[in-house]
Amino acid sequence: SDRKLIPKFLRLGFHDCIGGCDGCVDMDNPDNKGLAEPIEAIYPIVRKFEDSYSRADIWALATLVSADLAVVDGRPHGYRFPMRHIGRRDCSGADGMGAGGPDVDMPSNDFTTHELLAYFEKYFDFSTDE
């Protein structure tokens, strides 16, 4: 219900999925600075549903809900970001909140357009059109 968390959950989802959508981020990586807030905010939900859903699935759902909530004006009728997959596995090496796991390379903030497109193709198998 706190709108200031919307971009933070979107960022958490992006940083998590760079490493494989596995419910963890390496908090020692300076690129992940600031992600403790959304991780701590969602942790009670992770705990509540830990016997039913992985942390990775809950983080993915939080990201999709945030994407839905971010589009307020001008949304095409019926446009939503549905959850299409459940069953992600949490990474090993992280604590219960998801802090830890492998350190992954984030895209540089000074990538050229071509470098950014190549990055998204490499890590997400996105085409230029996507």
C-alpha positions in Angstrom: 0.0 0.0 0.0 3.1 2.3 0.1 3.5 3.7 -3.4 7.1 4.7 -2.7 7.9 1.0 -2.7 6.6 0.4 -6.2 9.9 1.3 -8.0 11.9 -0.4 -5.3 10.1 -3.7 -5.9 10.5 -3.3 -9.7 14.2 -2.8 -9.1 14.4 -5.8 -6.8 12.7 -8.0 -9.5 15.2 -6.8 -12.1 18.2 -7.3 -9.9 17.0 -10.8 -8.8 16.3 -11.9 -12.4 19.7 -10.8 -13.6 20.9 -13.6 -11.3 18.2 -16.1 -12.4 14.9 -15.0 -10.7 16.0 -17.1 -7.7 15.0 -15.0 -4.8 18.3 -13.6 -3.7 20.6 -10.7 -4.3 24.2 -10.2 -3.1 23.9 -7.3 -0.7 27.7 -6.9 -0.7 27.5 -5.8 -4.4 27.2 -2.0 -4.4 24.8 -2.2 -7.4 22.3 -3.7 -5.0 22.4 -0.8 -2.5 19.0 0.2 -1.4 17.3 -3.2 -2.0 17.2 -4.0 1.8 14.0 -1.9 2.1 11.8 -3.9 -0.3 13.4 -7.2 0.9 12.5 -6.3 4.5 9.1 -5.1 3.5 8.1 -8.4 1.8 9.8 -10.7 4.3 6.7 -11.1 6.5 4.8 -12.4 3.4 7.7 -14.7 2.5 7.6 -16.2 6.0 3.8 -16.5 6.0 3.8 -18.5 2.7 7.1 -20.3 3.0 5.4 -23.7 3.1 3.5 -22.9 -0.1 5.7 -20.7 -2.3 9.3 -20.0 -2.8 10.8 -16.6 -2.0 11.6 -16.3 -5.7 7.9 -16.7 -6.6 6.9 -14.2 -4.0 9.5 -11.7 -5.2 8.3 -12.3 -8.8 4.7 -11.7 -7.9 5.6 -8.5 -6.0 7.4 -7.3 -9.1 4.4 -8.0 -11.3 2.0 -6.3 -8.9 4.3 -3.3 -8.7 4.4 -3.2 -12.5 0.5 -3.2 -12.5 0.4 -0.5 -9.9 3.0 1.7 -11.7 0.7 2.1 -14.7 -2.0 4.4 -13.4 -3.0 6.7 -16.3 -3.3 5.7 -19.9 -3.4 2.0 -19.4 -5.0 0.1 -22.2 -8.2 -1.6 -21.1 -7.5 -5.0 -19.6 -3.7 -4.5 -19.7 -2.1 -6.5 -16.8 1.1 -8.2 -15.9 0.0 -11.8 -15.1 1.9 -14.3 -13.1 2.5 -17.1 -15.6 4.9 -19.4 -13.8 5.0 -20.7 -10.2 7.7 -23.1 -9.0 10.9 -21.0 -9.1 13.6 -22.3 -6.8 15.4 -20.1 -4.2 19.1 -19.8 -4.6 21.5 -21.5 -2.2 23.9 -19.4 -0.2 21.4 -16.7 0.9 19.8 -16.1 4.3 16.1 -16.5 4.9 15.5 -12.9 3.6 17.3 -13.5 0.4 20.5 -11.6 1.1 23.5 -13.4 -0.3 24.0 -15.8 -3.1 26.1 -15.3 -6.2 27.4 -11.9 -7.2 26.3 -11.1 -10.7 27.3 -8.4 -13.2 24.7 -5.7 -13.5 24.5 -3.5 -16.6 26.6 -0.4 -16.4 24.8 2.9 -16.1 26.8 4.3 -18.9 26.1 1.6 -21.5 25.4 2.8 -25.0 22.1 1.7 -26.6 23.9 -1.1 -28.5 25.7 -2.3 -25.3 22.4 -2.3 -23.4 20.6 -4.2 -26.2 23.4 -6.8 -26.3 23.2 -7.1 -22.5 19.4 -7.8 -22.6 20.0 -10.3 -25.4 22.7 -12.1 -23.5 20.9 -12.3 -20.1 17.3 -12.4 -21.1 17.3 -13.6 -24.7 15.5 -10.4 -25.7 15.5 -9.4 -29.3 15.9 -5.7 -30.3 12.1 -5.4 -30.7 11.4 -6.8 -27.3 
